[in-house]
Each structure stands twice: as structure tokens, then as C-alpha cells.
Amino acid sequence: MKVIVSQAIKHLLTGAFATVVDICIFWILSFIFFTLASKTLSFIVAMVIKYAGNKYWAFGGPGDYPEKDGIKRELIFFMLVMAVGTIIDVGAFYIFANILGIFATISIIFAAAVAAIWNFLGYKFLVFKK
């Protein structure tokens, strides 16, 4: 139980940092692209940060390099979790911002929280399971 709590805390801290990056990139890109495109791109950048933080800190360490076949499996499952997480995050953002009328920055935070549940479970049981 202690390991799961530690992993969850590290996952949330990694996610919080990635969310700050997500927000910053979103606002920069929103001057160039429309809202959903900006949000999608900013989320993808944040997901790369989440991958590295979760792989090397929350669920493992620098010594945890899978075998060649393990890397393929890890990347396939990561891409699957990321794709579903993107749909959840962007969908939640759309609901919060456009349907409920919540300010965009707050909507990003709420959407990240919703996606964080899926991401933790996906990372724990699909991507970085040992």
C-alpha cells in the first residue's frame, strides 16, 4: 500500500508540473491556433513530460530499462494510454469550457484531474507494470 501511495503522489506531482507546462503552451498557442487545436497540442507536450516523470521517477528509476521487446510493448501501451488520455482530457476540457462555461485555465486544470485518474491506472497496470 505504501508503494502505491508513493507512486500516486509522485504521479500527481509529475502531472501537476506537466499541467503547468500544458497551461503555458496552451496560452501561447491560442494566439496562433483555435482553442481545441491549442489544447490538443499542449496536452501532447505535457504527456511527454508525464511519460518521462512517471517512467523514471514515479514507477521506476533510471536503471529500469526494459529489454528490446519490452520497449516496444511499453511504447505501444503508452501510446494507447496517451490516446485515450488525450480524448478524455480534450473532451473534459470541451465540456468544462464550452458547455459549463468555466474559464479556460480552470477547465484545463479540471480536465487534467479527470485524465489523471485514467493515466495513473494506465501507467500502473499497463505501461510500467513489472
C-alpha positions as MATLAB code, in Angstrom:
seq = 'MKVIVSQAIKHLLTGAFATVVDICIFWILSFIFFTLASKTLSFIVAMVIKYAGNKYWAFGGPGDYPEKDGIKRELIFFMLVMAVGTIIDVGAFYIFANILGIFATISIIFAAAVAAIWNFLGYKFLVFKK';
ca = [
       0.000    0.000    0.000;
       2.871    2.345    0.859;
       4.338    1.824   -2.629;
       1.026    2.663   -4.324;
       0.607    5.832   -2.225;
       4.181    6.877   -3.026;
       3.610    6.202   -6.730;
       0.321    8.122   -6.659;
       1.950   11.152   -5.016;
       4.840   11.147   -7.488;
       2.367   10.683  -10.350;
       0.338   13.668   -9.127;
       3.445   15.858   -8.747;
       4.611   14.897  -12.232;
       1.123   15.629  -13.513;
       0.988   18.987  -11.731;
       4.252   20.078  -13.351;
       3.053   18.840  -16.735;
      -0.220   20.728  -16.231;
       1.646   23.990  -15.657;
       3.527   23.357  -18.902;
       0.207   22.433  -20.548;
      -1.350   25.756  -19.492;
       1.638   27.822  -20.613;
       1.832   26.166  -24.007;
      -1.949   26.382  -24.409;
      -1.937   30.144  -23.896;
       1.000   30.667  -26.250;
      -0.564   28.504  -28.972;
      -4.021   30.030  -28.521;
      -2.708   33.198  -30.156;
      -1.878   31.139  -33.256;
      -4.457   28.313  -33.411;
      -8.075   27.809  -32.382;
      -8.793   26.613  -28.840;
      -9.155   22.871  -29.325;
      -6.063   22.622  -31.550;
      -4.057   24.576  -28.979;
      -5.334   22.352  -26.193;
      -4.598   19.156  -28.088;
      -1.018   20.213  -28.878;
      -0.332   21.452  -25.354;
      -1.669   18.193  -23.919;
       0.624   16.122  -26.144;
       3.685   18.078  -24.940;
       2.523   17.595  -21.350;
       2.135   13.861  -21.989;
       5.808   13.584  -23.000;
       6.730   15.203  -19.687;
       4.378   12.837  -17.879;
       5.938    9.826  -19.594;
       9.463   10.732  -18.531;
       8.455   11.680  -14.988;
       6.380    8.587  -14.467;
       8.828    6.191  -16.115;
      11.931    7.395  -14.319;
      10.516    8.691  -11.050;
       7.012    7.562  -10.106;
       7.041    3.968  -11.341;
      10.723    3.193  -11.744;
      14.172    4.572  -11.956;
      16.960    5.213  -14.435;
      18.034    1.558  -14.143;
      14.630    0.295  -15.274;
      15.268   -0.162  -18.968;
      13.129   -2.900  -20.490;
      14.525   -5.389  -22.993;
      14.140   -4.531  -26.678;
      10.762   -6.328  -26.871;
       9.762   -4.683  -23.604;
      10.420   -1.229  -25.045;
       8.089   -1.962  -27.980;
       5.380   -3.148  -25.600;
       5.878   -0.166  -23.308;
       5.663    2.318  -26.186;
       2.565    0.643  -27.653;
       0.776    0.719  -24.308;
       1.994    4.243  -23.598;
       0.581    5.414  -26.945;
      -2.713    3.655  -26.169;
      -2.955    5.240  -22.715;
      -1.912    8.593  -24.201;
      -4.533    8.391  -26.981;
      -7.330    7.583  -24.561;
      -5.981   10.183  -22.109;
      -5.977   12.795  -24.870;
      -9.595   12.038  -25.715;
     -10.560   12.192  -22.027;
      -8.588   15.409  -21.400;
      -9.738   17.284  -24.501;
     -13.307   16.021  -24.099;
     -13.412   17.076  -20.453;
     -11.894   20.444  -21.395;
     -14.618   20.938  -24.020;
     -17.354   20.096  -21.513;
     -15.940   22.349  -18.786;
     -15.093   25.300  -21.065;
     -17.797   25.228  -23.721;
     -20.796   23.536  -22.122;
     -20.373   24.586  -18.491;
     -18.766   27.938  -19.358;
     -15.834   27.597  -16.961;
     -12.798   29.822  -17.664;
     -10.285   28.050  -19.945;
      -7.402   27.855  -17.439;
      -9.646   26.333  -14.774;
     -11.057   23.968  -17.399;
      -7.525   22.791  -18.218;
      -6.901   22.003  -14.551;
     -10.233   20.171  -14.190;
      -9.623   18.231  -17.419;
      -6.132   17.259  -16.241;
      -7.593   15.955  -12.971;
     -10.110   13.812  -14.845;
      -7.436   12.461  -17.197;
      -5.032   11.879  -14.260;
      -7.199    9.056  -12.943;
      -7.084    7.238  -16.275;
      -3.364    7.981  -16.690;
      -2.413    6.638  -13.251;
      -4.310    3.402  -13.773;
      -2.991    3.015  -17.307;
       0.609    3.702  -16.314;
       0.425    1.491  -13.211;
      -1.267   -1.528  -14.761;
      -0.450   -1.337  -18.487;
       2.660    0.704  -19.257;
       5.052    0.410  -16.316;
       3.854   -2.796  -14.687;
       6.608   -5.106  -13.556;
];
